[in-house]
Amino acid sequence: MRITLCPVRLDTPVTLQRHGDVLTINGEEFDFAGLPEGAVLPASAVASPFIAGDVAREGGELSLTLVLPHGAMAPQKTLFPDPLILNGDGPVDLPPYEVTDEH
């Protein structure tokens, strides 16, 4: 699964888990197992404010764009994230919501 991240300033962080073709976003499951090879599901057909683009399956791989909420003090790796390539199941490590000054 390939996820392109779209950073957006929001007050609530997001959590993400993967299990096969099922993504769980902040506790809500989205099952893309029924999306056939070569098909594109418009973002408007997915009832989630975190899906920011179409969901497609090419070469057996799902690809989608996900809103990545961040705080006011987000680090560069959050503001300019690399795409995520997910090969396994479980919780997905996302760039940090923000950094805090510990001084």
N, C-alpha and C positions, 0 to 999 in steps of 0.2 A: 504494500500500500504506500502511495506517495501522497504526502500532505504538504501543500504550499501554505505557509502561514502569512496572514494579513494582519499586521499589528494595528490595534485600535485602542485609544485611551478609553478605558471603562473602569468603573469602580469595583467590579467583581472579577476575580481571577477565574480561569476555566480549568477543569480537570478533564482528562481524556484517558480512556482505556480502549484497547482493541481486543477483540476475540474473533478471529477469522475475518469475515466481512461485516462484523457488527462493531460499530463505534459507540461508545458510551460517553456522552458529553454532559458533564455536570449531572450525572446520574440518569440521564435519559438515553435510552437505546435507539440506535438507528441501524437497521438491518439492510445492507446493500447486497445481500446474497442473491437476490432475484434479478440483479442488473446483468443482462447478458453481455457477452463479448461484443465490443464495438458500439455499445449503447451509451447514450448520454442522458442523464437525469437532470433536468434544469434545477437550479438552486431554489427556484420558486416552488418546486414540488416537494421540497424537504422542509418540514415544519420546525426549523431551528434558526434562530438568529445568528448562530455561530457558523453555519454553512454559507460561505461568501461567494461561491461559484458553483458551476455545474459539477456533477459527479459523473465520472466516466470510467469505463473499463476497456483497457487496451492491452493486448498481450497478456491477458489474465490478471492484470494489475489494476486495482482501483486507484483513481487519482481524484483529489478534491482540494478545495481551498477552504481553510478554516480561519475564522476570526481569532486572533490572539490578543486577548485583553492585556493591557499593561497599565501600571501605575505611573504617577508623575515622575518618579525617579527610576524609570526603566533603564537597564544597561543597553549598550550598543547591540549586543547579541540578541536582544529582544526586539529592538527597534528595526533591525536589519537581519532577520533570521534566515538561516539556511533551510531549505525544504527538509522534511522528515521522510526518511525511508524506513518503513516499519516492516520487519521480517518476522517478528514474533508477537505473541499475545501478551497481554498484561497492561499495567499502567504505562502511559507514555510520558517520558520526560520532556517537558516543555521548557523553553527559555524562562528565566525568572520573571515574575510579575514586576518586581522592582527591587532595587537595592536600598538598604537602609544604612545610614551612617551610624556606626557603633560608638562614636566618640562621646 
